[in-house]
Protein backbone atom coordinates (compact mmCIF):
# COMPACT_ATOMS: atom_id res chain seq x y z
CA UNK A 1 0.00 0.00 0.00
CA UNK A 2 1.38 3.37 -0.99
CA UNK A 3 1.55 6.19 1.53
CA UNK A 4 0.93 9.89 1.26
CA UNK A 5 4.05 11.84 2.24
CA UNK A 6 2.48 13.05 5.50
CA UNK A 7 1.68 9.42 6.40
CA UNK A 8 5.30 8.41 5.79
CA UNK A 9 6.50 11.29 8.01
CA UNK A 10 4.05 10.19 10.71
CA UNK A 11 5.23 6.59 10.58
CA UNK A 12 8.88 7.65 10.64
CA UNK A 13 8.36 9.79 13.74
CA UNK A 14 6.59 6.87 15.42
CA UNK A 15 9.46 4.52 14.46
CA UNK A 16 12.05 6.88 15.91
CA UNK A 17 10.05 7.39 19.09
CA UNK A 18 9.83 3.63 19.54
CA UNK A 19 13.52 3.02 18.69
CA UNK A 20 14.56 5.57 21.30
CA UNK A 21 11.91 4.57 23.82
CA UNK A 22 10.70 8.18 23.87
CA UNK A 23 7.28 9.70 24.36
CA UNK A 24 5.79 12.56 22.37
CA UNK A 25 6.20 14.67 25.52
CA UNK A 26 9.93 13.90 25.69
CA UNK A 27 10.28 14.85 22.04
CA UNK A 28 8.46 18.13 22.71
CA UNK A 29 10.81 18.85 25.64
CA UNK A 30 13.87 18.19 23.46
CA UNK A 31 12.68 20.20 20.45
CA UNK A 32 10.31 22.91 21.62
CA UNK A 33 7.96 21.81 18.83
CA UNK A 34 4.51 22.18 20.43
CA UNK A 35 3.01 18.92 21.66
CA UNK A 36 -0.12 19.65 19.63
CA UNK A 37 2.01 19.92 16.48
CA UNK A 38 3.78 16.62 17.16
CA UNK A 39 0.43 14.97 17.85
CA UNK A 40 -1.06 16.44 14.66
CA UNK A 41 1.88 15.14 12.60
CA UNK A 42 1.40 11.66 14.04
CA UNK A 43 -2.37 11.76 13.43
CA UNK A 44 -1.78 13.04 9.86
CA UNK A 45 -3.91 16.10 10.55
CA UNK A 46 -1.66 18.16 8.27
CA UNK A 47 -1.64 17.50 4.51
CA UNK A 48 2.06 18.42 4.58
CA UNK A 49 4.70 19.09 7.20
CA UNK A 50 7.08 22.03 7.03
CA UNK A 51 10.70 21.06 6.53
CA UNK A 52 11.64 23.37 9.41
CA UNK A 53 9.50 21.26 11.76
CA UNK A 54 11.06 18.04 10.44
CA UNK A 55 14.49 19.58 11.04
CA UNK A 56 13.60 20.49 14.62
CA UNK A 57 12.27 16.97 15.21
CA UNK A 58 15.50 15.55 13.80
CA UNK A 59 17.48 17.66 16.24
CA UNK A 60 15.40 16.20 19.06
CA UNK A 61 16.25 12.70 17.87
CA UNK A 62 19.89 13.78 17.38
CA UNK A 63 19.89 12.73 13.73
CA UNK A 64 20.33 14.57 10.47
CA UNK A 65 17.55 15.22 8.00
CA UNK A 66 19.17 12.73 5.61
CA UNK A 67 18.94 10.07 8.36
CA UNK A 68 15.26 10.86 8.86
CA UNK A 69 14.50 10.36 5.17
CA UNK A 70 16.87 7.35 4.81
CA UNK A 71 13.99 4.98 5.40
CA UNK A 72 12.17 2.65 3.01
CA UNK A 73 9.04 4.64 3.90
CA UNK A 74 10.33 7.39 1.60
CA UNK A 75 11.26 5.18 -1.37
CA UNK A 76 9.45 6.44 -4.44
CA UNK A 77 7.84 3.03 -4.90
CA UNK A 78 6.19 3.38 -1.49
CA UNK A 79 4.81 6.90 -1.94
CA UNK A 80 1.71 8.15 -3.72
CA UNK A 81 2.58 10.46 -6.62
MODELLER restraints for C-alpha pairs under 7 A, 6 or more apart:
rsr = mdl.restraints
at = mdl.atoms
rsr.add(forms.Gaussian(group=physical.xy_distance, feature=features.Distance(at['CA:2:A'], at['CA:78:A']), mean=4.84, stdev=0.5))
rsr.add(forms.Gaussian(group=physical.xy_distance, feature=features.Distance(at['CA:2:A'], at['CA:79:A']), mean=5.01, stdev=0.5))
rsr.add(forms.Gaussian(group=physical.xy_distance, feature=features.Distance(at['CA:2:A'], at['CA:80:A']), mean=5.51, stdev=0.5))
rsr.add(forms.Gaussian(group=physical.xy_distance, feature=features.Distance(at['CA:3:A'], at['CA:78:A']), mean=6.21, stdev=0.5))
rsr.add(forms.Gaussian(group=physical.xy_distance, feature=features.Distance(at['CA:3:A'], at['CA:79:A']), mean=4.81, stdev=0.5))
rsr.add(forms.Gaussian(group=physical.xy_distance, feature=features.Distance(at['CA:3:A'], at['CA:80:A']), mean=5.60, stdev=0.5))
rsr.add(forms.Gaussian(group=physical.xy_distance, feature=features.Distance(at['CA:4:A'], at['CA:79:A']), mean=5.85, stdev=0.5))
rsr.add(forms.Gaussian(group=physical.xy_distance, feature=features.Distance(at['CA:4:A'], at['CA:80:A']), mean=5.33, stdev=0.5))
rsr.add(forms.Gaussian(group=physical.xy_distance, feature=features.Distance(at['CA:5:A'], at['CA:79:A']), mean=6.51, stdev=0.5))
rsr.add(forms.Gaussian(group=physical.xy_distance, feature=features.Distance(at['CA:6:A'], at['CA:44:A']), mean=6.09, stdev=0.5))
rsr.add(forms.Gaussian(group=physical.xy_distance, feature=features.Distance(at['CA:6:A'], at['CA:47:A']), mean=6.15, stdev=0.5))
rsr.add(forms.Gaussian(group=physical.xy_distance, feature=features.Distance(at['CA:6:A'], at['CA:48:A']), mean=5.47, stdev=0.5))
rsr.add(forms.Gaussian(group=physical.xy_distance, feature=features.Distance(at['CA:6:A'], at['CA:49:A']), mean=6.66, stdev=0.5))
rsr.add(forms.Gaussian(group=physical.xy_distance, feature=features.Distance(at['CA:7:A'], at['CA:44:A']), mean=6.09, stdev=0.5))
rsr.add(forms.Gaussian(group=physical.xy_distance, feature=features.Distance(at['CA:8:A'], at['CA:73:A']), mean=5.64, stdev=0.5))
rsr.add(forms.Gaussian(group=physical.xy_distance, feature=features.Distance(at['CA:8:A'], at['CA:74:A']), mean=6.63, stdev=0.5))
rsr.add(forms.Gaussian(group=physical.xy_distance, feature=features.Distance(at['CA:10:A'], at['CA:41:A']), mean=5.73, stdev=0.5))
rsr.add(forms.Gaussian(group=physical.xy_distance, feature=features.Distance(at['CA:10:A'], at['CA:42:A']), mean=4.50, stdev=0.5))
rsr.add(forms.Gaussian(group=physical.xy_distance, feature=features.Distance(at['CA:10:A'], at['CA:44:A']), mean=6.54, stdev=0.5))
rsr.add(forms.Gaussian(group=physical.xy_distance, feature=features.Distance(at['CA:17:A'], at['CA:23:A']), mean=6.38, stdev=0.5))
rsr.add(forms.Gaussian(group=physical.xy_distance, feature=features.Distance(at['CA:24:A'], at['CA:35:A']), mean=6.97, stdev=0.5))
rsr.add(forms.Gaussian(group=physical.xy_distance, feature=features.Distance(at['CA:24:A'], at['CA:38:A']), mean=6.90, stdev=0.5))
rsr.add(forms.Gaussian(group=physical.xy_distance, feature=features.Distance(at['CA:25:A'], at['CA:35:A']), mean=6.57, stdev=0.5))
rsr.add(forms.Gaussian(group=physical.xy_distance, feature=features.Distance(at['CA:27:A'], at['CA:60:A']), mean=6.07, stdev=0.5))
rsr.add(forms.Gaussian(group=physical.xy_distance, feature=features.Distance(at['CA:28:A'], at['CA:34:A']), mean=6.10, stdev=0.5))
rsr.add(forms.Gaussian(group=physical.xy_distance, feature=features.Distance(at['CA:28:A'], at['CA:35:A']), mean=5.60, stdev=0.5))
rsr.add(forms.Gaussian(group=physical.xy_distance, feature=features.Distance(at['CA:30:A'], at['CA:60:A']), mean=5.06, stdev=0.5))
rsr.add(forms.Gaussian(group=physical.xy_distance, feature=features.Distance(at['CA:31:A'], at['CA:56:A']), mean=5.91, stdev=0.5))
rsr.add(forms.Gaussian(group=physical.xy_distance, feature=features.Distance(at['CA:31:A'], at['CA:57:A']), mean=6.18, stdev=0.5))
rsr.add(forms.Gaussian(group=physical.xy_distance, feature=features.Distance(at['CA:31:A'], at['CA:59:A']), mean=6.88, stdev=0.5))
rsr.add(forms.Gaussian(group=physical.xy_distance, feature=features.Distance(at['CA:31:A'], at['CA:60:A']), mean=5.04, stdev=0.5))
rsr.add(forms.Gaussian(group=physical.xy_distance, feature=features.Distance(at['CA:40:A'], at['CA:46:A']), mean=6.64, stdev=0.5))
rsr.add(forms.Gaussian(group=physical.xy_distance, feature=features.Distance(at['CA:55:A'], at['CA:65:A']), mean=6.14, stdev=0.5))
rsr.add(forms.Gaussian(group=physical.xy_distance, feature=features.Distance(at['CA:58:A'], at['CA:64:A']), mean=5.95, stdev=0.5))
rsr.add(forms.Gaussian(group=physical.xy_distance, feature=features.Distance(at['CA:58:A'], at['CA:65:A']), mean=6.16, stdev=0.5))
rsr.add(forms.Gaussian(group=physical.xy_distance, feature=features.Distance(at['CA:58:A'], at['CA:68:A']), mean=6.81, stdev=0.5))
